[in-house]
Amino acid sequence: MRATAEVKRCQDCRAMVIAAINTDARDTLCDVIPLSRPGELAANIAGRRTLRLDTDKRLWTTGADRIRTEPMPGDRILAEHRCGQPVPAAWTQPLPEPSDSPDMEVPF
């Protein structure tokens, strides 16, 4: 593997993955679908490592302690690849926008 990430197929399940040696000097495979901020938290709770793919195509180990900070523009948060366990759609969806109408009545 290379220090810069490249798209390839997993040798075991043949899914498309992003492969690189991450900043912890570990061979790493990530799913290609970027996670939302809540999805990153859900992936960590589910026991999957998360990594940040920067604009220079390097993978950086992230974790639950870094979720509060926004990634740099252009960076993507990815989940560690696990064969047969695709990224759930809920992990890729952003949170709904808050309502701007303060004149809503309480329903009770």
N, C-alpha and C positions, 0 to 999 in steps of 0.2 A: 504494500500500500504506500501511498504518497502522503506527504504532509498537506498538500492541497487536495481538497475534496473533488471527487469525480463521481458521476452517475454511472452505475453498473448494475448488474443483476446479482442477487444473492445466490451463492453457489448451491445452497440447500433447497430453497423454495422457488427460486427464479423470479422473485418480486424485484421491481426496480427499487434501488436503494442508493444512498449517498455514502460513499466509502472514503475514509481518510484515517490518518494517524492523528488523534486529537491532541490537545495541548497537554494531556496527562501522559503522552507517549504510548497510548493504547490503540490498537487496531479497532476501528469503530465502524459500525454500519448503522445508518439512520433511515427511517422512513422518509420518503420525499415530500410528504404532505406537511406544510407548516402548521404549527399549533397556535391557537389563540392564547391569551393570558390565562383565562380560566382552564383551558385545555392543558396548559403546562402544569398547572396545579393538579389537575385530575390525573395526568400521567405520573407525576411524582407520587401521588397517593396510591396509585395502582402499582407502584414499585418499578416504574420504568424511568431510567435516567433520561434527562433532557440535555440537549446540546444546542449551542448557538452557532449557526453558520454565518460567518461574517462576509463582507463584500470581497475580501481577498481569498475566499474559498477555504478558510480554516475553520475547524470545529473546536469550539470551546466548551468545556464541561460547565453546565449550569446546575441549578438545583432550586429547591423550594425557598431557600434563603435569599435568592436573587430575583424572585418573581416581582417584588415591589418595584424594581427598577425597570425602566423601559429599555428594550434593545436599541442599539444604534439604528438610524435610518438605513434600510436596505438589508438588515440582518434578519434571519429567520430562526425561529425556535423549532427544533425537531425532536422527535421521540426516538429513542434507541430502537432499532429494528428487532422484532421478535417474529420468527417464522410462524405463519398461521394466525397471527394476531394483528390484523390491520388496525390502523388508527381509527377509533370510533369517530363518527361524524360530529358528535357533540363536542369533541376536543378541538374541532376546527372552527366552530361557530363563535363569533364575538358576542359579548353580552349585549342585550338590547339597550338602545339609547334611553336615557332617562327622559321622562315626560317633562315638557317645558310649561305645561299649563297649570299654574298654581291655583286657579279658580275651581278646580275639581271639588265636588262635594264628597264628603265621607259617606259611604253607602249604608251607614246604619244610624 
